[in-house]
Amino acid sequence: MASHAHVATPRAMTPLAWAALVVVYIVWGSTYLAIGIGIETIPPMLSGSMRFLLAALLLASFLAIRHGPGVLRVSPRRLGSAVLVGVLLLTGGNGMVAVAEQHISTGLAALLVASMPLWLVIFGTGVGDRPPRATLVGVITGFAGVALLSVLPGDGGASGSVLGVAVILFATFSWALGSFLAGRLPMPANSFTTSVYEMAAGGLALLAVGFGRGETLDVGQISGRSWFALAYLVVFGSLLAFTSYAWLLGNAPMSIVGTYAYVNPVVAVLLGALILNEKVTWETLLGGLIIVFGVGIVVTTESRRRHAVPEPVPEPVPKEDDARPAEDVALESP
């Protein structure tokens, strides 16, 4: 890390930043729908494996062509950190979202995943961080919404499955743990290089788990819409939206970027209702609104807390072994 720092200047939302944020809003919100369509004829774990291995290959090829193969060279320690985080985020997190969507609606899955930031507060408290009272109120409010959605009766379809809710809650826990560790473990300095190894590790782990639970891939049985959904997840979900988010981390106020956490569920619920004809009850909407409200309190309070004191920004350091700024951790939504 550099031996001196300068005070960060406020970042304004430019037209390009708003465009990138809209991409994150819509594309990440639509991935729940795409996952639901993909697993209609592709087993969930193998679907996720194909998605992330293809995305990792494409991103690695782009980086090698643009910057040379050396950009992918990292130390064993940092590679191990990226592998661990990738398995937590993409195997335990995203993979379990796909499994859960076999039992619950895509909209309900998105609403429950919106609780992920609440886990981060709990993990932070566990390592000595003392959040303000408003943050704790937000956490309690958000988990009250989770509890409401968890006990809702079924609507005649799959949206009320207890198993699906349990799996999605495990997914949010794994996702949050991976996110929490990503800012504390020694990671590769280049966030895109990190993503290559995270997606490769997550994809390989999904492949192993998929085969381990008896999943098989019959290419002849895969529908055209499932192939289209998979391609959409690779190109738009794992590359376009991720790249937009990674750029936003360094070019827009985090208080605004963080709003994706409670916009994505709204997009997912609307698309699920419009395209998959998923039933949306007023109880589901109420539970989702409570979660979104709680997350909003947490995001707003923590943003004000971070900006109460000017944040020091380290000078750019090209060495791979130097610490990676915590803010440069780009985390992919399902």
TORMI-441207 format. One line per field, with one value per residue (C-alpha): x, y, z; residue in three letters. Coordinates in steps of 0.2 Angstrom, whole numbers, plus 5000, padded with zeros to 4 digits. Example, Ala and Ser with C-alpha at 12.3 -4.5 7.8 and 13.67 -1.06 7.14 Angstrom:
<sites>
xx c(5062	5068)
yy c(4978	4995)
zz c(5039	5036)
res c(ALA	SER)
</sites>
This chain:
<sites>
xx c(5000	5006	5014	5003	4985	4975	4957	4944	4934	4915	4909	4895	4883	4887	4876	4887	4886	4867	4867	4878	4867	4852	4860	4864	4846	4838	4850	4854	4835	4831	4844	4831	4820	4833	4839	4821	4819	4837	4833	4817	4827	4845	4849	4853	4870	4876	4867	4877	4893	4891	4887	4902	4915	4910	4910	4927	4934	4928	4934	4951	4953	4948	4960	4975	4972	4970	4984	4994	4994	5004	4988	4981	4997	4994	5002	4996	4990	4979	4973	4968	4958	4949	4945	4937	4927	4921	4915	4905	4898	4894	4893	4885	4876	4871	4871	4859	4848	4845	4841	4829	4820	4815	4804	4799	4795	4808	4801	4801	4819	4824	4814	4823	4840	4838	4841	4859	4866	4858	4870	4885	4880	4879	4896	4904	4897	4905	4922	4920	4911	4898	4884	4873	4856	4847	4857	4851	4833	4836	4843	4828	4815	4823	4823	4805	4801	4811	4802	4785	4790	4796	4779	4768	4757	4758	4748	4744	4761	4779	4781	4777	4790	4798	4813	4815	4815	4828	4839	4838	4842	4857	4862	4861	4871	4885	4884	4886	4900	4909	4906	4912	4928	4932	4936	4947	4957	4972	4965	4973	4975	4965	4947	4943	4957	4949	4933	4941	4947	4931	4920	4932	4932	4913	4910	4921	4914	4896	4901	4908	4892	4881	4888	4889	4870	4867	4863	4866	4866	4856	4859	4845	4832	4838	4825	4829	4823	4834	4849	4844	4842	4860	4867	4859	4866	4884	4884	4873	4872	4890	4899	4890	4881	4897	4908	4896	4895	4914	4916	4903	4913	4926	4916	4900	4894	4892	4876	4868	4876	4870	4852	4853	4850	4833	4829	4833	4819	4806	4812	4812	4795	4788	4796	4791	4773	4773	4783	4781	4763	4769	4756	4760	4750	4748	4756	4772	4772	4771	4785	4796	4792	4797	4814	4817	4813	4825	4839	4836	4838	4855	4862	4857	4864	4880	4883	4881	4892	4906	4906	4905	4924	4933	4939	4958	4961	4978	4989	4989	5002	5005	5012	5002	5007	5000	4983	4968	4957	4942	4930	4937	4928	4915	4902	4890	4872	4863)
yy c(5000	5017	5027	5042	5046	5060	5064	5057	5070	5067	5058	5065	5054	5057	5052	5037	5032	5033	5022	5009	5009	5006	4991	4984	4988	4979	4965	4959	4960	4949	4936	4927	4925	4919	4906	4900	4898	4890	4876	4871	4859	4861	4854	4869	4865	4861	4876	4887	4878	4881	4899	4903	4893	4901	4918	4915	4909	4924	4937	4928	4929	4947	4952	4942	4950	4967	4967	4952	4935	4942	4951	4933	4929	4930	4923	4906	4915	4927	4913	4903	4918	4921	4902	4902	4918	4911	4895	4904	4917	4907	4889	4891	4908	4908	4889	4887	4901	4890	4875	4885	4891	4873	4875	4894	4907	4918	4934	4926	4921	4938	4946	4934	4937	4956	4952	4948	4965	4962	4947	4958	4969	4954	4948	4965	4965	4948	4955	4970	4983	4992	4998	5013	5010	5014	5000	4988	4993	4990	4973	4968	4976	4966	4950	4952	4953	4937	4929	4934	4927	4911	4907	4912	4898	4891	4898	4882	4882	4881	4899	4893	4878	4877	4868	4882	4896	4886	4884	4902	4908	4897	4905	4922	4917	4910	4925	4937	4927	4927	4946	4949	4939	4947	4963	4956	4942	4946	4946	4949	4968	4968	4965	4958	4945	4941	4938	4926	4915	4917	4912	4897	4891	4893	4884	4869	4867	4868	4855	4843	4846	4844	4827	4822	4825	4815	4828	4823	4834	4828	4841	4834	4838	4856	4868	4883	4895	4887	4889	4907	4910	4903	4914	4929	4925	4923	4938	4950	4944	4938	4950	4966	4969	4964	4976	4990	4987	4985	5002	5010	5005	5018	5031	5034	5037	5020	5027	5027	5011	5002	5005	4990	4979	4984	4988	4971	4962	4974	4970	4952	4951	4961	4950	4934	4940	4946	4932	4917	4921	4919	4924	4938	4940	4955	4945	4942	4961	4966	4954	4960	4978	4976	4968	4982	4995	4987	4985	5003	5009	4999	5005	5023	5023	5014	5026	5041	5033	5030	5047	5056	5056	5059	5043	5041	5034	5025	5031	5018	5005	4993	4979	4963	4960	4976	4976	4978	4993	4986	4996	4987	4971	4968	4956	4948	4947	4930)
zz c(5000	4996	5011	5009	5003	4997	5002	4990	4980	4978	4963	4953	4943	4924	4910	4907	4926	4925	4909	4918	4933	4923	4915	4932	4938	4923	4918	4936	4940	4924	4929	4940	4926	4914	4928	4929	4910	4909	4922	4913	4903	4910	4927	4939	4944	4927	4920	4932	4928	4909	4913	4923	4914	4897	4905	4913	4897	4887	4900	4901	4883	4882	4896	4888	4871	4878	4891	4888	4897	4911	4918	4923	4933	4952	4967	4974	4990	4980	4969	4984	4990	4974	4973	4990	4987	4970	4977	4991	4979	4964	4970	4987	4982	4964	4962	4976	4969	4954	4964	4975	4959	4956	4971	4972	4960	4953	4961	4978	4976	4971	4986	4998	4990	4993	5012	5008	5014	5031	5033	5030	5045	5056	5050	5053	5070	5073	5070	5081	5070	5080	5068	5073	5080	5063	5055	5068	5065	5047	5049	5061	5049	5034	5043	5048	5030	5027	5041	5033	5016	5024	5032	5018	5012	4995	4981	4972	4964	4969	4977	4995	4996	5013	5005	4992	5005	5016	5001	4996	5013	5013	4996	5004	5019	5007	4996	5010	5018	5001	4999	5017	5014	4997	5006	5019	5010	4999	4982	4964	4961	4945	4949	4932	4934	4951	4942	4930	4944	4954	4940	4935	4953	4955	4938	4942	4959	4952	4939	4953	4964	4949	4944	4963	4965	4949	4937	4918	4903	4888	4874	4864	4877	4880	4873	4862	4876	4889	4877	4874	4893	4896	4882	4890	4907	4900	4889	4899	4917	4919	4907	4903	4920	4929	4919	4922	4941	4942	4933	4944	4959	4954	4945	4955	4973	4982	4990	4973	4966	4982	4977	4965	4980	4981	4963	4957	4966	4959	4941	4945	4952	4937	4924	4933	4933	4915	4906	4917	4924	4942	4955	4965	4981	4992	5006	4995	4990	5009	5014	4999	5003	5022	5016	5003	5017	5029	5016	5011	5029	5031	5014	5018	5035	5031	5017	5028	5041	5028	5021	5038	5038	5021	5015	5011	4994	4991	4977	4962	4965	4950	4960	4960	4978	4985	4994	4983	4988	4997	4986	4971	4975	4961	4967	4955	4958	4953)
res c(MET	ALA	SER	HIS	ALA	HIS	VAL	ALA	THR	PRO	ARG	ALA	MET	THR	PRO	LEU	ALA	TRP	ALA	ALA	LEU	VAL	VAL	VAL	TYR	ILE	VAL	TRP	GLY	SER	THR	TYR	LEU	ALA	ILE	GLY	ILE	GLY	ILE	GLU	THR	ILE	PRO	PRO	MET	LEU	SER	GLY	SER	MET	ARG	PHE	LEU	LEU	ALA	ALA	LEU	LEU	LEU	ALA	SER	PHE	LEU	ALA	ILE	ARG	HIS	GLY	PRO	GLY	VAL	LEU	ARG	VAL	SER	PRO	ARG	ARG	LEU	GLY	SER	ALA	VAL	LEU	VAL	GLY	VAL	LEU	LEU	LEU	THR	GLY	GLY	ASN	GLY	MET	VAL	ALA	VAL	ALA	GLU	GLN	HIS	ILE	SER	THR	GLY	LEU	ALA	ALA	LEU	LEU	VAL	ALA	SER	MET	PRO	LEU	TRP	LEU	VAL	ILE	PHE	GLY	THR	GLY	VAL	GLY	ASP	ARG	PRO	PRO	ARG	ALA	THR	LEU	VAL	GLY	VAL	ILE	THR	GLY	PHE	ALA	GLY	VAL	ALA	LEU	LEU	SER	VAL	LEU	PRO	GLY	ASP	GLY	GLY	ALA	SER	GLY	SER	VAL	LEU	GLY	VAL	ALA	VAL	ILE	LEU	PHE	ALA	THR	PHE	SER	TRP	ALA	LEU	GLY	SER	PHE	LEU	ALA	GLY	ARG	LEU	PRO	MET	PRO	ALA	ASN	SER	PHE	THR	THR	SER	VAL	TYR	GLU	MET	ALA	ALA	GLY	GLY	LEU	ALA	LEU	LEU	ALA	VAL	GLY	PHE	GLY	ARG	GLY	GLU	THR	LEU	ASP	VAL	GLY	GLN	ILE	SER	GLY	ARG	SER	TRP	PHE	ALA	LEU	ALA	TYR	LEU	VAL	VAL	PHE	GLY	SER	LEU	LEU	ALA	PHE	THR	SER	TYR	ALA	TRP	LEU	LEU	GLY	ASN	ALA	PRO	MET	SER	ILE	VAL	GLY	THR	TYR	ALA	TYR	VAL	ASN	PRO	VAL	VAL	ALA	VAL	LEU	LEU	GLY	ALA	LEU	ILE	LEU	ASN	GLU	LYS	VAL	THR	TRP	GLU	THR	LEU	LEU	GLY	GLY	LEU	ILE	ILE	VAL	PHE	GLY	VAL	GLY	ILE	VAL	VAL	THR	THR	GLU	SER	ARG	ARG	ARG	HIS	ALA	VAL	PRO	GLU	PRO	VAL	PRO	GLU	PRO	VAL	PRO	LYS	GLU	ASP	ASP	ALA	ARG	PRO	ALA	GLU	ASP	VAL	ALA	LEU	GLU	SER	PRO)
</sites>
